[in-house]
C-alpha cells in the first residue's frame, strides 16, 4: 500500500508516512493504534487532512478515520443527530437541510470530517460548532473505554477545545452528537448575510448565500491545495484595540463578551499588500488574504516561509502577531506552529 500522504492532506503537500491505515470501525482504529504503540511508532489520526501542514515525512502510522453513519432522533423541541466521525462535514450540512432540519447552514462548505469539527470548534459567519454540539464521543485508546463529553466538558473556545489539550494524545473522536432546535433562528450578522431579510429568509437561502460567499472568496482545494483559513483572527485587549482604531479608523473589529476585541486577520494581511505574494510554490490567495495556497508544487518550506513573512509584515505594521490556525505536523507529531514560523 502507498505511504504517500499527498491524497490525505488538502494542502497537497508531498510527504510520506511509515504506514497508513484506513479505519472504518472503532475496533479497526483501536487495533491500528495498539499495533503502532507496540512497535514504538508515533501515531496520528486524521479525518480529511483539511487543517494540517506536513513539515516533513512522518515516521509513524497515520490512521484515516472513516467511521460513518448518521442517526436522527426527533423530540418535541429539537432533532438530535449522532454522526460518525468520518462523515464529510459539508455533506452532513446538505443532508440535514434536505431533510428539513436546519441549523448548520452557516457552517456549509467548511472542509473536513464531522469528527474534526469539535477539535477546532469550527465556525463561520457568526455560528460555531459549540452552538449546536450536544456531546462528543471519544475512545480512550489505552483502556479501550468510550467517553461521552457534554458540551461544557468539551471546553470550547475560539478555535479551541479540550481535544487540543488533555484529550489530544491517546483519545480519538468517534462520533459527534448535535442538537438542532426546531425553533429555527437565522444568524445573519456576518458578510453578505446581513443583506438578507431576517423576517422572511429561509434556511436554504442562508445556505446558498454562505456557499456563494465561500466559493467566490475561497479557493477550491481540488484546484489549489490549501487548508482554509491559515491564521486565527487575532483577539486583542480593549487598550490595544483603542490604539489601533485611533491609527486605522476603518479596521474591522468585533467586541467580545469579555471586553476583548476580535480583529479580521485577512484585513490586516490585505493592508500589507500581500495578496498574490509568493514564496516558491506557495502564494497568498488573491481573493482572500487569510488563505495560503499551494499554487505550483509548493513544499512545506515554501508555506512556512510565506507564513513567516506574512506574520512579520502584519506584526511590524500593526503590532499584532498572527498565530496559525493550521496544525503543523513534524516527523513525530504536532509541533508549535507559532515557533515554526516565528
Beta strands, then each sheet from edge to edge (+ up, - down):
strand 1: 17-23
strand 2: 43-46
strand 3: 52-54
strand 4: 58-65
strand 5: 70-74
strand 6: 78-84
strand 7: 123-124
strand 8: 127-128
strand 9: 133-140
strand 10: 146-150
strand 11: 171-181
strand 12: 225-229
strand 13: 235-236
strand 14: 253-255
strand 15: 261-263
strand 16: 278-279
strand 17: 282-284
strand 18: 291-294
strand 19: 327-329
strand 20: 334-335
sheet 1: 1+ 4+ 2+
sheet 2: 3+ 19+ 20-
sheet 3: 5+ 6- 11+ 9- 10+
sheet 4: 7+ 8-
sheet 5: 12+ 18- 17+ 16-
sheet 6: 13+ 15- 14+
end
